[in-house]
Amino acid sequence: MKIRTIKRVVSEYYDIDLDNRCRKVRYSLPRKITVYLCKALTDKSYSQIGQYISNEHHTSLMYGNNKIKKAIKGKFWDDKRIQKDVKKIKRILEKL
């Protein structure tokens, strides 16, 4: 799986531009989900992923990835929505 493909699918799913560096949840959550999926579905490092996602620093990507991991485990208030979105996006990616 390529980072570009994951980024495109997440971008289309949320109907946003993932290169937008806005810190609003509308943009930051999809970026975090993209990082989570990139780490789960590729063998790329955080630095390599950051080159494709808003040129983010690898420590920011690690933080975002950990937030999504915790949400998937049910540790945040809107984790059900995050869990549902991640499952749907994974299904879309599996069909490609």
Beta strands, then each sheet from edge to edge (+ up, - down):
end
